[in-house]
Amino acid sequence: MSASIRGHLAQVKFFKNGQPMQIVNCTSFEVSQDSSFSRSFYVGAAAPEGDQTVEGWSGSAEFEVKDSAIDDFMDGLITGNLNGVGVDEVTITVQEQYADGQVRAYVYYDIQAKMNHKVGGLQEKLTKRIEFQASGRLSLS
């Protein structure tokens, strides 16, 4: 049985217009394939036939707040959109290093993002979560 990998063997990086962003305090990252399943039932067939429609990807990343980087990122997206210049090109790369030394990396592209903000009590850290949807994913490795 192979060893499980831990969070320190993964990297998540955000890019805006091809430039790396200084959002570094990621505490969790989640991404899911958006798809729909369907079944066709045919007369005379003993079992249905399955199909899947891939619709892109969606997910979220949660961060501890250490500075204004996340707000600056979101403010830039909103301002550009409201000024009619369109939305900046945002991509996310995810890299994992496996116990056997193999490395896999993917880029999620054509991303739209929104932010959530959580303020807790005295002992809780301030966190922000970016939720996103991406049109696609490409392998970098």
SERO-4910 file (N, C-alpha, C, O; in steps of 0.05 Angstrom, whole numbers):
BEGIN
 pado doro    nc1    nc2    nc3   cac1   cac2   cac3    cc1    cc2    cc3    oc1    oc2    oc3
  Met    A     17    -24      0      0      0      0     18     25      0     37     26     16
  Ser    A     12     44    -17     29     68    -18     21     88      3     -1     88     13
  Ala    A     41    104     10     36    124     31     18    147     21     19    154     -3
  Ser    A      2    157     39    -15    180     32      2    205     32     21    207     47
  Ile    A     -6    224     15      9    249     14     -5    269     33    -29    266     38
  Arg    A      9    288     42     -1    308     60     -1    335     46     10    338     24
  Gly    A    -13    355     59    -16    381     47     10    395     39     11    411     21
  His    A     32    389     53     57    402     47     69    392     20     88    403     10
  Leu    A     58    370      9     67    360    -17     49    370    -40     51    359    -62
  Ala    A     33    390    -34     16    402    -55     21    432    -56     28    444    -35
  Gln    A     17    443    -79     20    472    -82     -4    482    -97    -13    470   -117
  Val    A    -15    505    -88    -37    518   -102    -28    547   -107    -20    561    -89
  Lys    A    -29    555   -133    -21    582   -140    -42    596   -157    -54    583   -174
  Phe    A    -47    621   -151    -66    637   -166    -51    656   -184    -30    667   -176
  Phe    A    -61    660   -209    -48    678   -228    -69    696   -239    -92    688   -244
  Lys    A    -62    721   -244    -79    741   -257    -64    753   -280    -43    764   -277
  Asn    A    -76    749   -304    -64    758   -329    -35    747   -332    -17    761   -341
  Gly    A    -32    722   -324     -6    708   -327     14    714   -305     36    702   -305
  Gln    A      8    732   -287     27    739   -266     19    726   -239     -5    726   -232
  Pro    A     38    714   -225     31    702   -199     22    723   -179     32    745   -178
  Met    A      2    715   -164     -9    732   -143      3    725   -116     11    702   -112
  Gln    A      4    744    -99     15    740    -72     -5    731    -52     -7    741    -30
  Ile    A    -22    711    -60    -41    699    -42    -29    673    -32    -29    653    -47
  Val    A    -18    673     -8     -2    650      0    -11    635     25      0    614     31
  Asn    A    -31    645     39    -39    632     64    -63    614     60    -82    615     76
  Cys    A    -62    597     40    -84    578     34    -84    556     55    -64    542     59
  Thr    A   -107    553     68   -110    532     88   -125    507     78   -122    486     89
  Ser    A   -140    511     56   -153    488     43   -161    495     15   -165    518      8
  Phe    A   -161    475     -2   -168    478    -30   -185    454    -38   -178    432    -32
  Glu    A   -207    460    -53   -224    439    -62   -233    445    -90   -240    467    -96
  Val    A   -233    425   -107   -243    428   -134   -259    403   -142   -252    381   -135
  Ser    A   -281    407   -157   -298    385   -165   -304    388   -195   -308    410   -205
  Gln    A   -306    366   -208   -315    366   -236   -345    370   -237   -360    356   -223
  Asp    A   -354    389   -252   -382    394   -256   -391    377   -280   -381    381   -303
  Ser    A   -410    359   -276   -419    343   -298   -447    333   -292   -456    333   -269
  Ser    A   -460    324   -312   -487    312   -309   -486    284   -320   -474    278   -341
  Phe    A   -499    266   -305   -502    238   -314   -530    234   -326   -549    246   -317
  Ser    A   -531    217   -346   -558    211   -357   -558    181   -365   -537    169   -369
  Arg    A   -582    170   -367   -586    143   -375   -607    142   -397   -627    156   -396
  Ser    A   -601    126   -417   -621    122   -438   -631     93   -436   -615     74   -434
  Phe    A   -657     91   -436   -669     64   -435   -681     58   -462   -698     72   -472
  Tyr    A   -671     36   -474   -679     28   -501   -697      4   -500   -693    -15   -484
  Val    A   -717      4   -517   -735    -19   -519   -719    -43   -528   -703    -42   -546
  Gly    A   -722    -65   -513   -708    -90   -520   -681    -92   -508   -668   -114   -510
  Ala    A   -671    -71   -495   -644    -73   -482   -648    -81   -453   -666    -71   -439
  Ala    A   -631    -98   -444   -633   -108   -416   -624    -88   -395   -632    -89   -372
  Ala    A   -606    -70   -404   -595    -50   -385   -594    -23   -398   -592    -21   -423
  Pro    A   -596     -1   -382   -594     25   -394   -566     31   -403   -547     18   -395
  Glu    A   -563     52   -420   -537     61   -429   -531     88   -416   -548    106   -417
  Gly    A   -508     90   -403   -501    114   -388   -486    133   -405   -472    126   -425
  Asp    A   -487    159   -398   -473    180   -411   -466    202   -391   -478    203   -370
  Gln    A   -447    218   -398   -439    240   -380   -433    265   -397   -420    263   -418
  Thr    A   -442    287   -387   -436    313   -400   -418    329   -381   -426    336   -358
  Val    A   -393    335   -389   -375    350   -373   -380    380   -377   -381    389   -399
  Glu    A   -384    394   -355   -392    422   -356   -371    441   -344   -376    465   -342
  Gly    A   -347    431   -338   -326    448   -326   -319    439   -298   -322    416   -291
  Trp    A   -310    458   -282   -300    453   -256   -309    475   -237   -314    497   -246
  Ser    A   -311    469   -212   -317    490   -192   -304    482   -166   -298    458   -161
  Gly    A   -299    501   -149   -287    495   -123   -284    520   -106   -296    540   -110
  Ser    A   -267    516    -86   -262    538    -67   -235    536    -55   -223    514    -54
  Ala    A   -225    558    -46   -199    559    -31   -204    577     -7   -215    598     -9
  Glu    A   -195    567     16   -198    583     41   -170    593     50   -150    579     47
  Phe    A   -170    617     60   -145    631     67   -147    643     95   -168    653    103
  Glu    A   -125    643    110   -123    659    133   -116    687    124    -99    690    106
  Val    A   -128    707    136   -123    735    127    -98    745    141    -97    747    166
  Lys    A    -78    752    125    -53    764    136    -49    792    125    -35    808    137
  Asp    A    -61    797    102    -58    824     89    -81    828     70   -101    813     71
  Ser    A    -79    848     53   -102    855     36   -101    842      8   -116    850     -9
  Ala    A    -84    821      4    -81    810    -23   -107    799    -35   -112    803    -58
  Ile    A   -123    786    -19   -148    774    -29   -168    797    -37   -181    796    -58
  Asp    A   -170    817    -19   -188    839    -25   -178    854    -50   -194    862    -67
  Asp    A   -152    858    -53   -141    872    -76   -147    856   -101   -154    868   -122
  Phe    A   -145    830   -100   -151    813   -123   -181    816   -131   -187    821   -154
  Met    A   -199    813   -112   -227    815   -118   -235    843   -126   -251    846   -145
  Asp    A   -225    864   -113   -231    892   -121   -222    897   -150   -236    911   -164
  Gly    A   -199    886   -158   -190    890   -185   -208    877   -205   -213    888   -226
  Leu    A   -218    853   -199   -236    839   -217   -262    855   -220   -273    858   -242
  Ile    A   -273    864   -198   -298    879   -198   -296    905   -212   -312    912   -229
  Thr    A   -275    920   -206   -270    947   -219   -267    944   -249   -279    959   -264
  Gly    A   -251    925   -258   -247    921   -286   -273    914   -300   -278    924   -322
  Asn    A   -289    897   -288   -314    889   -300   -334    913   -301   -347    917   -322
  Leu    A   -336    929   -280   -354    951   -279   -345    974   -298   -362    989   -308
  Asn    A   -319    976   -304   -309    996   -322   -310    987   -351   -302   1002   -369
  Gly    A   -321    963   -356   -325    954   -383   -300    942   -396   -301    937   -420
  Val    A   -279    938   -381   -255    926   -393   -255    896   -392   -237    883   -402
  Gly    A   -276    885   -381   -278    856   -379   -265    846   -354   -253    861   -339
  Val    A   -266    820   -351   -255    807   -328   -226    798   -334   -221    788   -356
  Asp    A   -208    803   -315   -181    794   -319   -179    764   -322   -197    749   -313
  Glu    A   -159    755   -336   -154    726   -340   -143    715   -314   -121    722   -306
  Val    A   -158    697   -301   -150    685   -276   -146    655   -281   -163    642   -293
  Thr    A   -123    644   -271   -118    616   -272   -109    606   -245    -98    622   -229
  Ile    A   -112    581   -240   -103    569   -215    -87    544   -223    -96    528   -239
  Thr    A    -63    541   -212    -48    517   -216    -47    501   -190    -45    512   -168
  Val    A    -49    474   -193    -48    456   -171    -27    435   -177    -28    422   -199
  Gln    A     -8    431   -159     12    411   -163     13    392   -139     11    401   -116
  Glu    A     16    366   -144     18    346   -123     43    329   -128     49    321   -151
  Gln    A     57    324   -106     81    306   -108     74    280    -93     67    281    -69
  Tyr    A     76    258   -107     68    232    -95     92    218    -82    115    226    -87
  Ala    A     86    199    -65    107    185    -50    128    172    -68    151    169    -59
  Asp    A    120    164    -92    140    151   -110    156    171   -126    172    163   -143
  Gly    A    153    197   -119    169    218   -133    155    230   -157    164    250   -168
  Gln    A    133    218   -166    118    228   -189    105    255   -182     96    258   -159
  Val    A    104    273   -200     91    299   -196     70    303   -218     74    298   -241
  Arg    A     46    312   -209     24    319   -227     17    348   -222     15    357   -200
  Ala    A     12    362   -244      4    390   -242    -17    396   -263    -16    386   -285
  Tyr    A    -36    413   -255    -58    421   -272    -63    451   -270    -58    463   -250
  Val    A    -72    462   -292    -81    490   -292   -111    491   -297   -121    478   -316
  Tyr    A   -125    505   -281   -154    511   -284   -156    538   -297   -144    557   -286
  Tyr    A   -171    541   -319   -171    566   -334   -199    577   -338   -219    563   -333
  Asp    A   -200    602   -348   -225    616   -352   -242    616   -327   -264    605   -326
  Ile    A   -230    628   -306   -242    627   -279   -258    652   -273   -250    674   -279
  Gln    A   -281    648   -262   -297    669   -249   -297    664   -220   -298    641   -211
  Ala    A   -295    685   -204   -291    681   -175   -309    700   -159   -317    721   -168
  Lys    A   -316    691   -135   -330    707   -115   -318    702    -88   -306    681    -84
  Met    A   -321    720    -70   -308    718    -44   -328    717    -21   -349    729    -22
  Asn    A   -322    701     -1   -336    700     24   -317    708     47   -293    702     45
  His    A   -328    720     67   -312    730     89   -323    720    115   -348    723    120
  Lys    A   -306    709    133   -316    699    158   -301    713    181   -276    712    182
  Val    A   -315    726    198   -304    738    222   -315    723    246   -339    721    250
  Gly    A   -296    712    262   -304    696    285   -299    712    311   -296    736    311
  Gly    A   -299    697    332   -294    709    358   -265    715    364   -248    712    346
  Leu    A   -259    722    388   -232    730    396   -211    709    390   -189    716    382
  Gln    A   -217    683    393   -198    662    389   -197    651    361   -180    635    354
  Glu    A   -215    660    344   -216    650    316   -201    668    297   -201    692    300
  Lys    A   -188    655    278   -173    670    258   -193    680    237   -212    666    230
  Leu    A   -188    704    226   -204    715    205   -197    700    179   -174    696    173
  Thr    A   -218    691    165   -214    676    140   -230    687    118   -251    700    122
  Lys    A   -220    683     94   -235    690     69   -234    665     51   -214    651     50
  Arg    A   -256    661     37   -258    639     18   -264    649     -9   -283    665    -13
  Ile    A   -249    640    -29   -255    647    -57   -269    622    -69   -257    600    -69
  Glu    A   -293    626    -78   -307    605    -93   -303    611   -123   -304    634   -131
  Phe    A   -300    590   -139   -295    595   -167   -308    574   -184   -314    552   -175
  Gln    A   -310    581   -210   -317    562   -230   -297    565   -252   -288    588   -258
  Ala    A   -289    543   -265   -269    544   -286   -281    529   -310   -295    509   -307
  Ser    A   -274    539   -334   -284    526   -358   -270    500   -364   -282    481   -374
  Gly    A   -245    498   -356   -231    473   -362   -206    469   -345   -198    486   -329
  Arg    A   -193    446   -349   -169    439   -335   -150    426   -355   -158    409   -371
  Leu    A   -124    434   -355   -104    423   -372    -81    412   -355    -74    423   -335
  Ser    A    -70    390   -364    -47    378   -350    -22    394   -357    -18    401   -380
  Leu    A     -5    399   -337     20    413   -341     44    393   -339     67    401   -343
  Ser    A     38    368   -332     60    349   -328     59    327   -349     76    310   -348
***
